Amino acid sequence: MSESASDQAKPKSPRSDTDRDIFAQIERWMALIREICLEQAKA
């Protein structure tokens, strides 16, 4: 029981470039969805 809860929550290795690319794409999609929703709300 030498590991603390914060040690267990951290990933053992840093995120790969692929993961970062996926998250970046998701952020772009979310921004696009927000933009579409705002345009629909104005109409």
N, C-alpha and C positions, 0 to 999 in steps of 0.2 A: 504493500500500500504506500510506496514511496512517491508514486505519481500523484500530482495534485489535479484537481478538476480542470485547471487552465491548461495543463500539459496535455491532457486527453482531448481537449477541444481543438487544439492546434493540429493541422495536417502535418504528417511526418516529412513531406517534401513540398517545396514550393509549387505553385500552380504552373502547369505547362503552358507554353505559348498557345497551344490549341484551345485550352480552357479559356484563356484571356480573349482569344479571337471569338469564341462562341459567346462569351458574355458581352463583348463589344457589339456583336451582331444583334443580340437580344435587346441591348440598350437602344440601338438604331430602330428596331421594330417598335419598341415601346414608345419612342419619340414620335414615330410616324403615326401610330395609333392615337396618341394624345392629340396630334395635329388634326387628324381626321375628325376626332370627336369634337374638338373645338369648332371646326368648320361646320359640322352638322348642328351644333348648338346655336350657331349664329343664324342658320337658315330658318 
